[in-house]
Amino acid sequence: MNEEMRTFGYLCPQCGKAVTAARSVFALEASNAEIECSCGESSLRVDFDGESYRLYVPCGLCGQIHTAVCTPERVLTGATALGCAKTKQFCCFIGPEGTVEKNLRELEILAEKEKQQEPDGGGDAFLDSVIMYEVLSELKEIAARKNGITCGCGATQYGMEIRRSAVDLVCRHCGAKLRIPAATDRDLDDLCCHMKLVIPGTLRQSSSERT
């Protein structure tokens, strides 16, 4: 009987290479784990205290080390992605080998685009202008549909904040935001799967409803 394996993947912030390694579920349940880049300058650490996993992830996008606490179910089953708080992009992947490798290829493309930008800010306004314009065009089509873009608070008025690698939809009523990544082909494909978008606002009760 073959042991069930889990693959971990991240992008080394030092040498830029994709780092992947597999660990058995049995080993992960029994002890801590460490996945080191071949350059020896970074490693992903997984600590288990018997109840939850604490991961220390080197980030190939911002260069920092991110910490995440995950349940055993999230680490040992399905597919999981951990994000970079600074760039709002995923920087670590856990799951089946094929899924992890596919996501890492997307991450490498994103990181390479970041490197190509001029450090003095003299480069393009967007990380990928073609993708950004396609995303804006798709958002325009979604908005043209009846209730295409709404907020969970019940409002239908919103604004857009366009960033280098994302578009934020901002509810004009409650201020809630929905970030739409706009840097890779996958970001565009994900958006095209949506007929409608809902900003994650909260429905506010009136005073008469609360009494």
N, C-alpha and C positions, 0 to 999 in steps of 0.2 A: 504493500500500500504506500503510495507516494505521499510525502509530507506536503501540506498546504503551505505555499510560499507567499510572501509579501515583498514587493519591490518598492524601494525608496529611491527617489531621484531629486536632485537639486543641481543648480548651476554654481560652480565654484567661483566665488567673487575674486579670487586671486589670478587664476589662469584662464578662466572663462569656459572651461570644459564642462560638459554634462557629466554628472556623477550618478551612477546607479549601482545598486547592490540589492541582493535578495536575502531575506532572513525567513526562517521557518516560523510559523505561528507558534509552534511549541517553544522555540528558543525565545521568542518575544514575550511569551507568557511567563517564562522562567527567569529571565535576567535582562539586564540593560543591553543596548546595542550601540555600535558606532560605525558609521560609514564614512571612510576617509577618501579624499581625492588623491589621485596618484602623484600629484605635485607635492603632497605633504603639507600644504598650507591651509587646508580647511577640512572640517569633518562635521557631519551631522550626527548629533547624539540623541539617543532615545532612552529615557530613564523611566522605569516602571516601579511604582510604590505598592503594587498589589491592588490598587483601585483605579488609577488613571495613569496615562502616559504623559510625560513632559518632554517635548521635543525642542532641541536647540538647533535652529536651521540657519546656516550661512546663506545670505541672500545675494544672488548674482546680479540683482538689479540696483540695490542701494548700498551694498557692501557691508551692511550691518548683520548682526545675528539676532534672529527673531525667536521668541519663545512662545510655544503653544501648548495648552493642556487639552488632551483628547481622551475621550472614553475608550475603553477597549474595543467596543463595537466599531468605532470610527477608524481605528488603526488596523484592526484585524479582519474587517470585512468590507466588501464593496470597493469603491474608489474615493480617495480623499485628496483635497487640495488645500494647502495652507497659503495664506496671502501675506504680501508685504504691505504694511500699514502706510508706508510713504508713497509708493507708486500705485497702490490699489490693484496690483496684479498678483497672480499666483506665483509663488517662488519655490514650492516644494510639492511633490506628488507622491502618493502612497496608493498601491493597488496592484492589479495584474501587470505583468511586465510590459505587454503591448500598449496598454493605456498610459502607463508612466512614460514610456519612450516617446509616444506620440505627443504628449503634452510638453515634454522637455524640448522637443524639436521646435515647437511654437515659442517656448521661452527663449531658446537660443536666438531665434529670429528677432524677437522683441529686444533682447539685450544688444544684439548687433546693431539694430537701428538706433538704439540709444547712444552707442559708441560713435556712430557716424555723425552725430550732431556736434556742431562746433561748440567748444566750451565757453566761448564768449557770448553765446546766444545769437550768433549771426547766421545760424542755419535756418532751415525751414521752420515755419510757425508750428507745424504739426509733425509728429513722429513719422507718419506716413500720410502724405497729403491725399493720395489716391483713395486709401481706405477711409480717411476722414470724410472726404466728399461723398463717397458711396454711403457711408453711415448716415450723414446728414440728409442725403436724398431718400434713404429708406425711412428715416424718421418723419420726413415730410409726407411720405405715402401713408404711413401709419396714422399720422395726425389727421389726414384727410378723411379717414373712415369715421363713421359715427361712433362717438365715444372711444376713439382710437387711443388717446392718451388721457387718462384720468388719474385722480389721486384717491387714496383710501379714505381721505377725510370727506369725500363727496364732491370736491371741487373739480372743475374742468379747465380752469385757467392755470397756465404754467409758463415758465420762462426757461431759456437754455443758457447754460454756462459752458462755453466751448474751451476745452483745455488741449494740451499737446497730444494726449493719447486717449482722451475720453470726452464724452459729452454728459453734463449733468442736467437732468430735467428737474426743475425746481417748482414746487407748488406755490402759487402766488397767495394762497389762502393760509396754509399752515407752515410753509417753509420746508417741508420734507423734500428729500432729494432721492433721485434714482440715477445711479451712474451707469452709463452705457460705454463700455470699453470700445476704443476705435483705433487700434494699432495693428492688428493682424487680420489675415483672411478669416481666421476662426471667429474673431469678434463680429465680423460682418455676417458670416454664416449664422451665428447664434441669433443675431438681431433679426435676420430674415425669417427665422422660425416663428416669430411673434406676429400675430395679427393685431394685437392690442398690447398696450403697456400700462401698468398701474404703478404710480409712485407710492411707496410704502408709508403713506400718512395714516393718522388715526382719526376715526370718526369722532367728532366732538359732540357730546350730548348737550342739548339746551337745558336751561335751568328747570323747565317744566318736565323734561324727560327724566331728570335726575331725582325729582321729588316723588 
